[in-house]
Amino acid sequence: SSYWIATLEEFGMKWVALPAALVIINDTMAYFFGITLGRTTLLPVISHGKTLEGFLGANLSTSLASYWMLQSRQDAIALAVAVSLVGP
């Protein structure tokens, strides 16, 4: 918790709440796209329910949400890629 408090004090609430919100968006959209469009299994050895379509849909949705929230192209892309790759 001391890491989050130090981050909050140094950078502000935006950099604590934004990654958490993007993880929620990523998970929700991966589920939505996976259920509606999912055909190709992503990594059946690890999880039989994850699909390539869910992964790509979540990545696109997280990128758009990040760009909309940050209004900065470089920060948005970096944060969205990190969340989309680490999230699953």
N, C-alpha and C positions, 0 to 999 in steps of 0.2 A: 504494500500500500504506500510505502514511502516513495517509491518510484512514481506512482500516479500523482501523489501530492506535489512532488518536485516538478513534474511535467506541467501540472496545472498551474503552479506558481510561476514557472518560467515562460510557458507558451500560451496559457489561457485555456479556457474550457473547450474551445474549438478543437484542439488537438487531442483532447481526451474523449470527447463525445463523438467526433467524426469517425474515427476508426471503428468504434463500437457500432455506430449506425450503419456503416458500410458492411460490416460483417453480417448484420441482421438482414440488410438488403440482399447481400450475396446469397445467403442461405435460403431466404424466401424465394428469390427468383430462380435459384438452381432447382428447388423443389417444383416450382410452377412450370418451368420449361421442361424439366425432366418428365413430369407427369403428362404434360400435354403433347410434347414433341419427341420425347425420348425413345430412341430405337437402338442406338449403338452404345453398348456397355463401355464405360471408360476404363476401369481397372477391376475386372471381376475377381481377381485374387484378393484384393483389399475390401471391396464393397460391391456386391452384385447389383445394388440399386442405383449407383451413380452412372449417369449417362453423359456422353459427349455433348449432346444437345443441351442438357442442363448446365454443364460446365461453361459452354460458350455463351448461352443466354445469360447466365449469371455474370460472366465477365463483361459482356456488353452493358447490361443493366447497371452494374456497379460502376463502370466507367462513366456512363451518362449521369448517374446520381452524384458521383464524386465531382465531375465537372460542374454540374449545376450548383452544388453546395460550395465549392471553392472558388469558382470563376477564375481559375488559374490552370492553364493547360498542362504545364509541366508537373505541378504538384498533384493534380488530379490523376494524371496517367500513372505516375509513380505509386501513389497510394492505392489506386484501384487495382493495379497489377499485383502489388504486394498482397492485398486482401484476397484477390481472386485466386492466387496461387497457393497461399498458405491456408485459406479457409477450408477447402475440401480435404 
